[in-house]
Amino acid sequence: QVLLVESGGGLVQAGGSLRLSCAASATIFSVSTMGWYRQAPGKQRELVATLTTDSRTNYPDSVKGRFTISRDNAKNTVYLQMNSLKPEDTGVYYCNAAWYGHNVWGQGTQVTVAS
């Protein structure tokens, strides 16, 4: 069963914007810290943003001020708004749901930023 489904990736010019979506099952979404991670070729997967059920957010310095994570509880969907994109933002972006001893990943969506 597919529990997390990402969409919204694509090709964008440097300085442009993209909005990623992650649709989750209702039961997972209600109890989970939701997150976005990315992985570039030859690199480790890295944290992009997290959002807790009580609306606390966390961003690394590399994206702080440019990316925003949010959720729509009615749609069981988490979003990642990416502005002022840079070539180094290129990679496969993965949605994540984590709660207690559980950890679920989506299939990933490709984001390519052209210089």
N, C-alpha and C positions, 0 to 999 in steps of 0.2 A: 504494500500500500504506500502510495506517495503522500507524505505528510506535509511537506513544504515545497512550494513551486514558485521559483523566481521568474520574473519577466522584466522587460524594459531595457535590457542591455542593447548595445549597438556601437556604431562608429560616430564619433563626434570630434570636432576640431578643438584644439587647445583653447581654453577660455569659455567653452560652451558648457551646457548643462544636460544632465540626464536624471531621470527619476526611475528608480528600481522599485518593484513591488514584490512582496512575498506573501502568498496566500497560504494560510495555515489551517489545520483542523481546529475546530472550536475548543475542544478539550485541551489540546496542547497550548493554544494561544492564551487561554485564560489563566494558566499557572506558570508560564515561562518568562524568563528573561529572553527577549528576542535580540538577535545580533546580526550584523553583517561583517563578513570577513572577505579577504581577497587573496589571490595567489597569482603571482606572475611566474612565467616560465623560469625554472631553475631556482626559485625562491620558496621560502617557507610561507605557509598560510599566515596572514597577519590580521589582527583585529582592525576593523574600520569604525564600528560603532556598536553600542549596546543600549538597550532600553528595558528597564525593569517594569514590572506590573504596577508599581507606584510611581512611574514616570521619571525615574532617575536615568540620566544619560551619561555615557562615557565615550570619549573620542581620543585617539592618539593625536599628538601634535601635528602629524603629517596631514591630517584632514580637518583639524579643528578650525572652525570659522568658515569652512567651505561646504562641509557635508552636514546634513541634518537627518536624524532618524526620527520617525514618528509612527504612530499606529492608529488604525481605525478599528475600534472594538466591534462595531456593528458589522464590519466586513471581514473580521478575523484576518486582517492584513497589516503588515508592517512595510514601511516605505523607507527608501534612502534617497533623499534629494541631494544631488551632487552638482555644485556650482563651481565656476572657475576651474574647470578640469585641466589637469596637467598630463603630459605624456607618461609620467611616472605613476599615474593612477590606473594605467592599463593593467588588466588582469581579469581573471574569472572571479566574479563576486558570488559568494555563497551566503544564503540565509541560514541562520542557526536558531534553534530553540533549546534552551537549557532549563531544567528544573530538577532540583535535588540530584539524584543519581542518574538522570537521563540526559541525553544529548542527541539531538536530531539535526541533520543537515539536508539542505536542498540540493538540487542537481547542479546548480551554478548557472550564471549568465555572463556572457563575455562582454566586457567593456573595453573598447579601444579608443584611445585619445591620440589623434594625429597632431604632430607638431606643426 
